[in-house]
């Protein structure tokens, strides 16, 4: 039997870094972990539709740094930084209300994703958006794959949909692939993301794999 491993965790410490960067002091590991998970869930729900690629957390006893990578930074930051300030206050309120650990020095950075079509999380959001607009699912995945493959640095892409596709009575799976997706190769730069499209008749699960070449540590470049 095959064992399906998450493509990101499979490469941790080899070509990938952790999305939460801290170590536990004074047995606070449980509180820090709970805080990270709850904050991520809150932000994923709140920033849905803003094409957020990843949420990274760096912390120690005194400081807390949140890095939000998005394809639409202008929409989050808002006019003259109003949106960013509001989001910052909402996060502080959320963390305080639930008594989650937050350092005295709280920083929030919003970074732009230069190439959104080669980021799996952003592509999954695009597919979910198309499905929620009631567009035919085959057209959505075909157009998205063509858009992704138009990028020079993308070598392969695979999109998987599961659920009541097209409002059918029975749930089924649909998958479309273009190029190579070497999941077993550890040096392969495979980006992976999961998303859900919320439809009136239930959720449709979306999985996206994007292969962007191999990373060679000695030269520090892709091939």
C-alpha positions as CSV (number, residue, x, y, z in Angstrom):
1,X,0.0,0.0,0.0
2,X,1.2,3.5,-0.8
3,X,1.5,6.1,1.9
4,X,0.5,9.6,0.8
5,X,2.8,12.2,2.5
6,X,2.2,15.9,2.5
7,X,4.6,17.3,-0.2
8,X,5.6,20.3,2.0
9,X,6.3,18.3,5.2
10,X,8.1,15.6,3.2
11,X,10.7,18.3,2.2
12,X,11.1,20.0,5.6
13,X,14.7,20.6,6.5
14,X,15.8,19.7,3.0
15,X,14.5,22.4,0.7
16,X,11.7,23.8,2.9
17,X,11.7,25.8,6.1
18,X,9.1,25.7,8.9
19,X,6.2,28.1,8.7
20,X,6.3,28.7,12.4
21,X,9.8,29.6,13.6
22,X,10.3,29.5,17.3
23,X,11.4,27.2,20.1
24,X,9.6,26.7,23.4
25,X,10.9,28.2,26.6
26,X,9.6,27.4,30.1
27,X,7.3,24.6,28.8
28,X,5.1,27.0,26.7
29,X,5.1,24.7,23.7
30,X,1.4,23.8,24.0
31,X,0.3,27.4,24.3
32,X,2.5,28.6,21.4
33,X,1.2,25.8,19.2
34,X,-2.4,26.4,20.1
35,X,-1.9,30.1,19.4
36,X,-0.3,29.5,16.0
37,X,-3.1,27.1,14.9
38,X,-6.0,29.3,16.1
39,X,-4.4,32.5,14.6
40,X,-3.9,30.7,11.2
41,X,-7.5,29.5,11.2
42,X,-8.8,32.9,12.0
43,X,-6.7,34.7,9.3
44,X,-7.5,32.1,6.6
45,X,-11.2,32.7,7.2
46,X,-10.9,36.5,7.5
47,X,-8.6,37.0,4.5
48,X,-10.4,34.6,2.2
49,X,-10.5,36.0,-1.3
50,X,-7.3,38.1,-0.8
51,X,-5.2,35.4,-2.4
52,X,-3.0,34.7,0.7
53,X,-0.1,32.4,-0.2
54,X,1.2,31.7,3.3
55,X,1.1,32.9,6.9
56,X,4.4,32.6,8.7
57,X,5.0,33.2,12.4
58,X,8.3,34.1,14.2
59,X,8.3,34.5,18.0
60,X,10.2,34.5,21.2
61,X,9.4,35.5,24.8
62,X,9.2,39.2,24.0
63,X,8.4,39.6,20.4
64,X,5.9,38.2,17.9
65,X,6.3,38.7,14.1
66,X,3.6,37.8,11.6
67,X,4.4,37.6,7.9
68,X,1.4,37.5,5.5
69,X,2.4,36.7,1.9
70,X,-0.4,37.7,-0.6
71,X,-0.9,38.3,-4.2
72,X,-3.2,41.3,-3.3
73,X,-1.3,43.3,-0.8
74,X,-3.0,46.6,-1.7
75,X,-6.4,45.2,-0.7
76,X,-5.2,44.1,2.8
77,X,-3.2,47.3,3.4
78,X,-5.9,49.6,2.2
79,X,-5.8,53.4,1.6
80,X,-2.9,55.0,3.6
81,X,-2.6,51.8,5.6
82,X,-6.1,51.8,7.2
83,X,-6.7,48.1,6.3
84,X,-3.4,46.9,7.8
85,X,-4.0,48.9,11.0
86,X,-7.6,47.5,11.3
87,X,-6.3,43.9,10.7
88,X,-3.5,44.4,13.3
89,X,-6.1,45.6,15.9
90,X,-8.4,42.7,15.1
91,X,-5.5,40.2,15.6
92,X,-4.6,41.7,18.9
93,X,-8.3,41.7,20.0
94,X,-8.6,38.0,18.9
95,X,-5.4,36.9,20.7
96,X,-6.3,38.8,23.9
97,X,-9.9,37.5,24.0
98,X,-8.7,33.9,23.8
99,X,-5.8,34.5,26.2
100,X,-3.3,33.3,23.6
101,X,0.4,34.1,24.1
102,X,1.5,37.3,22.3
103,X,4.8,39.1,22.9
104,X,4.9,42.7,24.0
105,X,6.5,43.7,20.6
106,X,4.0,42.7,17.9
107,X,5.0,43.2,14.2
108,X,3.0,42.4,11.1
109,X,4.6,42.4,7.7
110,X,2.5,42.1,4.4
111,X,4.7,40.8,1.6
112,X,3.7,40.6,-2.1
113,X,3.9,37.3,-4.0
114,X,5.6,38.3,-7.3
115,X,4.4,35.4,-9.3
116,X,0.9,34.4,-8.1
117,X,0.2,31.8,-10.8
118,X,3.2,29.7,-9.6
119,X,1.9,29.7,-5.9
120,X,-0.3,26.6,-5.1
121,X,-2.3,28.4,-2.4
122,X,-3.2,31.3,-4.7
123,X,-4.1,28.9,-7.6
124,X,-6.3,26.9,-5.3
125,X,-8.1,30.2,-4.3
126,X,-8.6,31.0,-8.0
127,X,-10.2,27.6,-8.6
128,X,-12.4,28.0,-5.6
129,X,-13.5,31.5,-6.8
130,X,-14.4,30.1,-10.2
131,X,-16.4,27.2,-8.8
132,X,-18.3,29.5,-6.4
133,X,-19.2,31.7,-9.4
134,X,-21.0,28.6,-10.8
135,X,-18.6,28.3,-13.7
136,X,-18.3,24.8,-15.3
137,X,-15.7,22.9,-13.2
138,X,-13.9,21.4,-16.3
139,X,-13.5,24.8,-17.9
140,X,-12.2,26.3,-14.5
141,X,-9.4,23.7,-14.1
142,X,-8.5,23.7,-17.8
143,X,-8.2,27.5,-17.9
144,X,-6.3,27.6,-14.5
145,X,-3.8,25.0,-15.7
146,X,-3.1,26.9,-18.9
147,X,-2.6,30.1,-16.9
148,X,-0.1,28.3,-14.5
149,X,1.8,26.6,-17.4
150,X,2.2,30.0,-19.1
151,X,4.8,30.8,-16.4
152,X,8.4,30.1,-17.4
153,X,9.5,28.7,-14.0
154,X,6.6,26.1,-13.8
155,X,7.5,22.6,-15.1
156,X,4.3,20.8,-14.1
157,X,0.9,21.3,-12.5
158,X,-1.9,19.0,-11.2
159,X,-5.4,20.0,-10.0
160,X,-7.7,17.6,-8.2
161,X,-11.4,18.2,-7.4
162,X,-13.6,16.0,-5.2
163,X,-17.2,16.4,-4.2
164,X,-20.6,17.0,-5.8
165,X,-19.2,18.3,-9.1
166,X,-21.7,20.2,-11.2
167,X,-24.3,19.7,-8.4
168,X,-24.5,16.0,-9.2
169,X,-26.3,13.7,-6.7
170,X,-23.2,11.5,-6.1
171,X,-19.8,12.8,-5.2
172,X,-16.9,12.0,-7.6
173,X,-13.3,13.0,-8.4
174,X,-11.9,14.9,-11.3
175,X,-8.2,15.4,-12.0
176,X,-6.2,17.2,-14.6
177,X,-2.4,17.2,-15.0
178,X,0.1,18.9,-17.3
179,X,3.9,18.4,-17.2
180,X,5.8,16.5,-14.5
181,X,5.1,16.2,-10.8
182,X,8.0,14.2,-9.2
183,X,6.6,13.7,-5.7
184,X,9.2,11.2,-4.6
185,X,12.2,13.4,-5.5
186,X,13.2,15.4,-2.4
187,X,15.1,18.1,-4.2
188,X,12.0,18.8,-6.4
189,X,10.4,22.1,-5.6
190,X,6.8,21.0,-5.4
191,X,4.3,23.5,-4.0
192,X,1.1,22.0,-2.6
193,X,-2.2,23.5,-1.2
194,X,-5.6,22.4,-0.2
195,X,-8.8,24.6,-0.4
196,X,-12.6,24.2,-0.3
197,X,-15.1,25.8,-2.5
198,X,-18.3,26.5,-0.5
199,X,-21.3,25.6,-2.7
200,X,-25.0,25.6,-1.8
201,X,-25.1,21.8,-2.1
202,X,-21.9,21.2,-0.1
203,X,-18.2,21.8,-0.2
204,X,-15.9,20.8,-3.1
205,X,-12.4,19.8,-2.1
206,X,-9.5,21.3,-4.2
207,X,-5.9,20.1,-4.2
208,X,-3.1,21.8,-6.3
209,X,0.4,20.6,-7.0
210,X,2.9,22.9,-8.8
211,X,6.4,21.7,-9.8
212,X,9.0,24.4,-10.3
213,X,12.2,22.5,-11.1
214,X,14.9,20.9,-8.8
215,X,16.8,22.8,-6.2
216,X,20.5,22.0,-5.9
217,X,22.0,23.1,-2.5
218,X,25.7,23.2,-3.7
219,X,24.9,25.7,-6.4
220,X,21.8,27.3,-4.8
221,X,19.9,27.4,-8.0
222,X,17.1,25.6,-9.8
223,X,17.4,23.4,-12.9
